[in-house]
Amino acid sequence: MEILMSEVKPYKELYDRVNKTAKNRFAAQLRLEHHNKAVLWTITLSSIFLLVTPLAQGFGIKLTQDKALIDFVQILLTIVILAVSIILSMANFAVRGERIHNCGMELNGLARRIYPKIELNEEDPEYVNVNKEYDEILCRYENHTKVDFMRTKLQMTQYYQSKLWEHPVFVIRYFSEFWLYFSILGAGAYWISLLFGVV
């Protein structure tokens, strides 16, 4: 049986939309924060990998690779650190995360103002202004991504019924965003292991 439009409470529908969007924004802020930390760790550990070779040579530790290959990898690591630093400055994860968090906070404030009216069956004169304010908040900030919405669906069980397969799909999709950092750190760790004959 179809729900008649008259049965839909306008403020309740708007409250649900605002609430879901706020949750999406906080999920996006968390993702951007993880990106920022991943970039910082990648730069830091890559820099350490870069310093290991000259330190080992300075202390007379025997290395298993020839000098030409070592010099090549040193230059390559320097380029990687430079490239990741550029990614960090261009992507601006920290600032974007802070801004999208502010968006979530504004939406939460709006939701608190809407909540007392969710039982009203009809729109009142203020409804248009509140709806317009919601649209204006969205226009001022960056949008969330599909993976952020996937997190929201898993967390907001009062609105969504997630299927069993959705959680592992979310985990795979979320961590796939960080493949570049894992690859760089894995390659660096493998090189150090190779250099000292661990592998």
Secondary structure as UniProt FT lines:
FT   HELIX           5..7
FT   HELIX           10..58
FT   TURN            59..60
FT   HELIX           67..91
FT   HELIX           93..114
FT   HELIX           115..117
FT   TURN            118..119
FT   HELIX           125..140
FT   HELIX           146..155
FT   TURN            157..159
FT   TURN            164..165
FT   HELIX           166..176
FT   TURN            177..178
FT   HELIX           179..195
FT   TURN            196..197
//
